[in-house]
Amino acid sequence: MPLIKDPCPCGRALDFAACCGRYLGTGVPAPDAESLMRSRYTAFVRGDVAHLLATWHASRRPASLDLDAGVKWLGLDVKRHRALDADHAEVAFVARSRVQGRGQRLQERSRFVREDGWWFYVDGDVDA
């Protein structure tokens, strides 16, 4: 297996440029909802607010987004990617982080929609 010099934060065993780097700030659409969700996780890790806002559906997109600089993202585990139809999908995942030395876990079932060939994050249900 080739050496990965710049591993993608999303958890796939690929270099960033060959994985989520293809979608962050490039104008290239993610091919499916799971790839978009992984790119959004990577954007959180890298502090890429522009990608997060650009991939949030206009009906739910906040006017601005401030990321907490104290969050250290530790990993992503995609539990399920389910296509509901050609333009709607759900992705269930767990994202782990550390804030002020304390471990946290975000478990969410996210909803995505595709419009004009582009996938967008709509919203999600956070599991307690």
Phi, psi and chi 1 to 4 in degrees:
 res  aa     phi    psi   chi1   chi2   chi3   chi4
   1 MET       -  135.3  179.3  171.4 -103.8      -
   2 PRO   -68.8  151.5   16.4  -21.8      -      -
   3 LEU   -70.9  132.7  179.6   65.7      -      -
   4 ILE   -95.6  112.2  -61.8  174.3      -      -
   5 LYS   -79.9  -39.0  -65.2  179.3 -176.9  177.2
   6 ASP  -129.9   79.4 -177.5   16.9      -      -
   7 PRO   -61.1  139.8   16.1  -21.5      -      -
   8 CYS   -72.0  135.2 -168.9      -      -      -
   9 PRO   -64.4  -17.3  -20.1   29.5      -      -
  10 CYS   -72.1  -10.8   82.7      -      -      -
  11 GLY   103.5  -12.9      -      -      -      -
  12 ARG   -74.0  147.9  -72.7 -175.8  169.8  147.0
  13 ALA   -82.8   62.7      -      -      -      -
  14 LEU  -137.6  156.6  -65.2  169.2      -      -
  15 ASP   -64.9  150.5  -82.0  -41.2      -      -
  16 PHE   -52.4  -46.4  168.5   73.5      -      -
  17 ALA   -62.3  -32.9      -      -      -      -
  18 ALA   -87.0   -8.9      -      -      -      -
  19 CYS  -114.5 -113.9 -165.1      -      -      -
  20 CYS   -67.2  -22.9  -66.3      -      -      -
  21 GLY   -60.2  -20.8      -      -      -      -
  22 ARG   -67.5  -21.7  -63.2  179.9  -71.4  175.7
  23 TYR  -110.1  -23.6  -47.0  121.4      -      -
  24 LEU   -78.1  110.2  -84.3   70.5      -      -
  25 GLY    69.2   18.6      -      -      -      -
  26 THR  -107.3  -15.3   64.1      -      -      -
  27 GLY    79.3   10.7      -      -      -      -
  28 VAL  -100.1  124.8  174.4      -      -      -
  29 PRO   -75.9  145.7   26.0  -31.5      -      -
  30 ALA   -67.3  141.3      -      -      -      -
  31 PRO   -74.7  -18.9   27.6  -34.4      -      -
  32 ASP  -155.2  170.6   54.4   46.4      -      -
  33 ALA   -64.0  -37.3      -      -      -      -
  34 GLU   -63.7  -42.9  179.8 -178.4  -13.2      -
  35 SER   -63.4  -38.8  -64.7      -      -      -
  36 LEU   -65.2  -44.4  178.1   64.8      -      -
  37 MET   -60.5  -42.6 -164.7  -78.9  -50.8      -
  38 ARG   -63.0  -39.4  -72.7  179.5  179.1  -83.8
  39 SER   -67.5  -33.3   77.2      -      -      -
  40 ARG   -69.3  -40.6  -72.6  177.5   55.4   82.4
  41 TYR   -58.8  -46.9  172.1   82.4      -      -
  42 THR   -59.5  -38.0  -63.0      -      -      -
  43 ALA   -64.3  -38.5      -      -      -      -
  44 PHE   -61.7  -46.0  -85.2  105.6      -      -
  45 VAL   -59.1  -42.7  171.4      -      -      -
  46 ARG   -90.1   -3.9  -63.0  172.4   69.9   96.1
  47 GLY    72.7   29.3      -      -      -      -
  48 ASP   -90.0   80.1 -171.0  -21.8      -      -
  49 VAL   -62.7  -36.6  171.2      -      -      -
  50 ALA   -58.5  -43.4      -      -      -      -
  51 HIS   -67.1  -41.4 -179.2   73.0      -      -
  52 LEU   -60.4  -46.3  -67.2  166.6      -      -
  53 LEU   -68.1  -40.0  -69.7  172.9      -      -
  54 ALA   -66.4  -26.3      -      -      -      -
  55 THR  -102.4    7.5   57.9      -      -      -
  56 TRP   -92.3  131.8 -144.8  -46.4      -      -
  57 HIS   -60.3  138.5 -167.9  -94.3      -      -
  58 ALA   -56.4  -29.8      -      -      -      -
  59 SER   -69.7  -17.7   67.2      -      -      -
  60 ARG  -128.1   -3.8  -59.4  -69.9  178.8  105.2
  61 ARG   -66.4  128.5 -178.8 -175.6  -51.4  132.2
  62 PRO   -71.6  157.5   24.7  -30.3      -      -
  63 ALA   -65.9  -32.8      -      -      -      -
  64 SER  -150.0  168.7   64.2      -      -      -
  65 LEU  -145.8  124.2 -176.2   62.2      -      -
  66 ASP  -110.8  119.7  -65.8  -40.0      -      -
  67 LEU   -89.7  143.2  -59.9 -178.5      -      -
  68 ASP   -77.7  111.4 -176.5  -12.4      -      -
  69 ALA   -65.3  -17.0      -      -      -      -
  70 GLY   -83.1   -4.0      -      -      -      -
  71 VAL   -85.3  128.1  175.3      -      -      -
  72 LYS  -111.1  113.6  174.0  160.2  178.3   53.5
  73 TRP   -78.4  132.6  -66.5   98.4      -      -
  74 LEU  -110.1  -21.7  -57.2  173.7      -      -
  75 GLY   167.4  160.8      -      -      -      -
  76 LEU  -129.7  136.3  174.2   69.0      -      -
  77 ASP  -129.9  109.6 -177.0   14.0      -      -
  78 VAL   -81.9  119.8  173.7      -      -      -
  79 LYS   -86.9  -38.0  -61.0  -64.5 -172.0 -178.5
  80 ARG  -160.9  139.6 -175.1 -179.3   72.4 -110.8
  81 HIS  -122.8  119.1  171.6 -140.6      -      -
  82 ARG  -127.9  117.9 -177.5  170.8   71.2  128.7
  83 ALA   -78.9  125.7      -      -      -      -
  84 LEU   -86.8  -35.7  -57.1  174.6      -      -
  85 ASP  -162.7 -167.6   59.8   35.2      -      -
  86 ALA   -63.9  -24.5      -      -      -      -
  87 ASP  -123.7   10.9  -65.1  -39.2      -      -
  88 HIS  -138.4  138.8  -62.6   86.4      -      -
  89 ALA  -152.4  162.1      -      -      -      -
  90 GLU  -127.0  145.3  -68.4 -180.0  -15.2      -
  91 VAL  -132.0  123.4  178.1      -      -      -
  92 ALA  -101.3  133.5      -      -      -      -
  93 PHE  -150.8  165.2   68.0   90.5      -      -
  94 VAL  -126.4  126.2  174.7      -      -      -
  95 ALA  -115.8  128.8      -      -      -      -
  96 ARG  -104.4  143.1  -66.3  177.1  -66.5  103.9
  97 SER  -148.2  171.5   64.3      -      -      -
  98 ARG  -132.7  130.8 -173.2  170.7  -47.8  -78.5
  99 VAL  -127.6  120.4  178.4      -      -      -
 100 GLN    50.2   44.5  -63.7  179.3  -14.4      -
 101 GLY    78.9    0.5      -      -      -      -
 102 ARG  -109.0  125.7 -171.9  175.6  170.4  154.7
 103 GLY   -69.5  141.1      -      -      -      -
 104 GLN  -134.4  160.0  -62.6 -170.2    3.5      -
 105 ARG  -140.0  124.5  180.0 -179.9  153.0  100.9
 106 LEU  -109.0  116.9  169.7   66.8      -      -
 107 GLN  -114.1  121.5 -173.1  168.5  -30.9      -
 108 GLU  -141.3  149.1 -177.9  175.9  -57.1      -
 109 ARG  -111.7  107.6 -176.4  174.6   42.9   90.0
 110 SER   -97.4  147.5  -60.2      -      -      -
 111 ARG  -109.9  139.4  -73.5  177.4  -77.5  -79.9
 112 PHE  -131.5  151.0  -64.0   83.8      -      -
 113 VAL  -133.4  146.5   64.0      -      -      -
 114 ARG  -109.0  129.7 -177.8  168.1   52.8 -179.4
 115 GLU  -133.2  127.5  -65.4  179.1  -10.0      -
 116 ASP    51.9   38.4  -61.4  -38.3      -      -
 117 GLY    84.3    0.2      -      -      -      -
 118 TRP  -113.4  131.4  -68.5   81.8      -      -
 119 TRP   -85.0  143.1  -77.6   99.3      -      -
 120 PHE  -133.4  142.3  -64.8   94.8      -      -
 121 TYR   -75.1  130.0  169.3   76.7      -      -
 122 VAL   -99.9  -61.9  177.6      -      -      -
 123 ASP  -169.0 -177.3   61.6   14.2      -      -
 124 GLY  -158.1  162.2      -      -      -      -
 125 ASP  -106.4  121.5  -64.0  -37.9      -      -
 126 VAL   -87.7  128.3  174.9      -      -      -
 127 ASP   -89.4  135.6  -64.1  -29.0      -      -
 128 ALA   -79.6      -      -      -      -      -
